[in-house]
Amino acid sequence: MIIKPQPIAALAAAIAAAGLAAWPASSAGPGPLVLERTIALAGVAGRIDHMAIDLKRHRLFVAELGNGTVDVVDLEQGRSIKRISGLQEPQGLAYLPATDQLVVATGGDGAVRFYAGPDLTPAGEVSLGDDADNVRVDEATGQVVVGYGAGGLALIDPVQKKVLKTIALGAHPEGIRLDPKSRRAFVNVPNARRIAAVDLQTGAVRTWSTGLAFANFPMSLNAADARLATVFRTPAQLALVDMNSGAITERHATCGDSDDVFFDPPRRNIYVSCGQGLVEVFHSDGGPYASAGRVATRPGARTSLLSPELDRLFVAARAAEGAPAAILVYRPSSAGR
């Protein structure tokens, strides 16, 4: 179903209202997250990577790395309505409202592919040569920022389908986040045990050591507090980092095998999704963060996406023990405020 464009505030309210009507709450007791709906992804095997959302058409895009596909999920109908196939390890995704395009980065062939929003037909391709991974959009310019290869960021013009600039890093980038005000990209560089702060205008790179902790894959950014959240797998630890100095101001033990982390500023929450089969919620009452509880998901369900507009956390669960792959849809509860 195609829905006519609406103002974002009205659209978000409409989707949220529709979701609350269609997605009954779990019967479990109150907690920081309430499971509202499970959307099956039939015929999907292997690891699931990142997700992106098209608010205008109520669609969630799911990169199914192990399956070589991208699923298109209609959030009103609660089902997959299309599947893009024949991809070599789809990893990073982004939806570009300004140009109405879906961007898919594939690690197997190092390509960045563009698809037209209305029908998702191919709309161009850029080759980066090796391991195209995380995708972000620079709000100031509309450029697409992609981490790739043995250590680089590529800035791509989504209209001309052309690489405008590349910026070298010390190792393969993970967990990219952009600060639109300063035009900086913050990047986890796990194999170098570093976090990089990259000036997208000048290409200048500063790096900060992560100390003895390593395997820092996910990252989130809270510009209002000038803080980053990054999660290490060894040891399993959430760290809060000052965006300007690179100093780690807090460290907290968390669940294992994390691949995504998100700030929820209105609730003063942080969500950490882990392949251990958990989402851990951290909460601050104005001081340091502390664990507010863990929510069971499914083993291997380590990637997630928080949509502030819909006020929902989407967790991607791979197929396991006879259960099909699925998107688990959680609503932050009043208990997490």
LINPE-V339943 format. One line per field, one symbol per residue. psi: psi as a letter, one per 20 degrees, with the letter a starting at -180 (. if undefined). A space follows every 50 residues. Layout:
psi = ???
This chain:
psi = pppqqqqgghggggggggghhhnqqqirrqahppohqpoqnqjpqaqpcr rrqnhhjlpppoongiikrpqopohghkrpiqpprkqnmpfqqqpnhhjm qppppphhjkqoqqppggjkqpkrqppihplpdqprpohhijqpppqrbj nqppopoigilpphqqpqrirpqrlpqpohgikqppppmhijlqppopoh ghjqpqqpqjbiqalngqqrpnhhjlqqpqpqhoropppppphhhjpohq ppqarqlqiqqpqnghilqppopqiikqpppqqpkibqqqpjrqppeqpi miqrppohhilqpppoprpplipqqqppoqpprhij.
